[in-house]
Amino acid sequence: MLSFLKNFAASRPSEEEIERAKSAERILYDPVFRDAMDMSIKVFYEEWLDAKSVEARESAWAKTHAIQELEQSLRSIIAHGEYAELAANR
């Protein structure tokens, strides 16, 4: 039981996690950032549609996927920070 408590204390949320989440949220919901993400996805989708080779199509897909991964990473940081904030308020 004591090791569980040590692990729990070691994994306690920090102010840094909460601040990182707030920063990620500001970035993700910033109108200019959203516009840039949306424009990039549209351009990469059009590249995918117009691709003349498998390599070009795969490249366009990879770029689209990278944008989606970036967004998912930001959402993950936000969720982790929300959890940290809830845990800090207990």
C-alpha positions in Angstrom: 0.0 0.0 0.0 2.8 2.4 0.8 4.3 2.0 -2.7 1.0 3.0 -4.2 0.9 6.2 -2.2 4.5 7.0 -3.3 3.6 6.5 -6.9 0.5 8.6 -6.5 2.4 11.4 -4.9 5.1 11.2 -7.6 2.4 11.5 -10.3 0.6 14.5 -8.7 -0.2 17.2 -11.1 2.0 20.2 -11.3 1.3 23.8 -12.1 3.4 23.3 -15.2 1.0 20.7 -16.6 -1.9 23.0 -16.0 -0.2 26.0 -17.6 0.9 23.8 -20.6 -2.8 22.8 -21.0 -3.9 26.4 -21.0 -1.2 27.3 -23.6 -2.3 24.4 -25.8 -5.9 25.5 -25.5 -5.0 29.1 -26.6 -3.1 27.7 -29.6 -5.7 25.2 -30.6 -8.6 27.7 -30.5 -6.7 30.7 -31.8 -8.6 31.8 -35.0 -5.5 32.4 -37.0 -4.1 29.0 -36.1 -7.5 27.3 -36.9 -7.5 29.1 -40.3 -4.0 27.9 -41.0 -4.8 24.4 -40.1 -8.0 24.4 -42.2 -6.2 25.9 -45.2 -3.4 23.4 -44.9 -5.8 20.5 -44.7 -7.7 21.8 -47.8 -4.5 22.3 -49.8 -3.2 18.8 -48.9 -6.6 17.2 -49.7 -6.5 18.9 -53.1 -2.9 17.7 -53.6 -4.1 14.2 -52.8 -7.0 14.5 -55.3 -4.7 15.8 -58.1 -1.9 13.4 -57.4 -0.5 11.8 -60.5 1.5 9.1 -58.7 1.3 6.9 -55.7 4.2 8.8 -54.1 2.5 12.2 -54.5 -0.7 10.8 -53.1 1.1 9.3 -50.1 3.0 12.6 -49.5 -0.3 14.5 -49.5 -1.8 12.0 -47.1 1.2 12.1 -44.8 1.0 15.9 -44.6 -2.7 15.8 -43.8 -2.0 13.1 -41.2 0.7 15.3 -39.6 -1.7 18.2 -39.2 -4.2 15.8 -37.6 -1.5 14.4 -35.3 -0.6 18.0 -34.2 -4.2 18.7 -33.4 -4.5 15.5 -31.4 -1.3 16.2 -29.5 -2.7 19.6 -28.5 -6.0 18.0 -27.4 -4.1 15.4 -25.4 -2.1 18.1 -23.6 -5.4 19.9 -22.8 -7.0 16.8 -21.5 -4.0 16.0 -19.3 -4.0 19.5 -17.9 -7.7 19.3 -17.2 -7.1 16.1 -15.3 -4.2 17.7 -13.4 -6.4 20.6 -12.5 -9.2 18.4 -11.2 -6.6 16.3 -9.2 -5.1 19.5 -7.7 -8.5 20.7 -6.5 -9.2 17.5 -4.6 
